[in-house]
């Protein structure tokens, strides 16, 4: 067990401790052995049943820091550089005390481009090699994940010793967090959340440093647990989201973790749904038309703002806005940082406001380029206003609610006044080690 936690990379190889440095020259394979020859002509032998992963650089989607997956049969040499992880039996499960002991996965097979099921099979291979118990459930309809979480928690299958893996986009995570919120589990009994992102946005995954499939595997198997605030969404007398008429419920309460957005960014999100087949490219394509229109969004925003000296101040703004965003994360989707000062565990809302009277079409265009290329510069733009708040109430006042939608974690919510309150470190999530 001791060497399981002491894998070390030397050159292009991983070795047990103490490490041996090999300057790769060539290799030879037999039925049971891989022999690596270094520049001096010395041979180094590895039994294949000790090898957890071996891949040519540039092939196979391998990330050098992972070091754990089932042995792959001889394949292409790629650029001629090999990465070899040498561990003992059961090492995958024991290699890191933050690694999973019991896994329950919820997979949305329709997320993004529909690759969730195939990606889960690869994750499952890792779990089987590590002898980690796991169960998988596939969603079949909207809000099915909420039902699954309530059912599983009622059967005692979810708890602090469980890692709950979400395979899909931010939508499946939204359903999972709402399932936990509605369950009878106490906060301290919530399972640890892990993400395999397959959606088009993947805002939370990107914020956690999970930029690709390999990152998600690394976070699950050898990552670290961090706290994440929840966002309690409360709406009294919500109205029809398209017409603004009628009452669709006495009180609507939801739990989230990303953001509440009103204005041009929300409209771009929903109005690009018909282009979902294009993946993340749907957002900039839709943004072009919105920037040319430069629509106004009338609203009233009331905040309990925390000032630099720690005191609280009530702030109310009623005006025409281009955008209002109440965030828990800096990135609302991969490579789209709209609130660079936001953190997921400070117990505060990070509010970003753009007044319509202060921005031109040119600067609106700059906004959508800077969120990708230089988001930190947003903090110095005179047309951007940032606040840290302990609570906020947003009242949309647009004449037509379909022209000014409420976006909560990517979900189109009913029309009407919303109060958003952060719940400090409500959830625990896995991220790659810094």
Secondary structure, 3 states (H helix, E strand, C coil): CHHHHHCEEECCEEECCCCCCCCEEEEEECCCEEEEEECCCCEEEEEHHHEEEEEECCCCCCCCCCCCCCCCCCCCCCCCCEEEEECCCCHHHHCCCCCCCEEEEEECCCCCCCCHHHHHHHHHHHHHHCCCEEEEEECCCCCHHHHHHHHHHHCCCCCCCCEEEEEECHHHHHHHHHHHHHCCCCHHHCCEEEEEECCCCEHHHHHCCCCCHHHHHHHHHHCEEEEEEEEEEEEEEEECCCCCCCCCEEEEEEEECCEEEEEHHHHHHHHCHHHHHHCCHHHHHHHHHHHHHCCCEEEEEEEEEECCCCCEEEEEEEEEEEEEEEECCCEEECCEECCCCCCCCCCCEEEEEEEHHHCCHHHHHHHHHHHHHCHHHHHHCCCCEEEEEEEEEEEECCCCCCCCCEEECCEEECECCEEEEEEEEEEEEEECCC
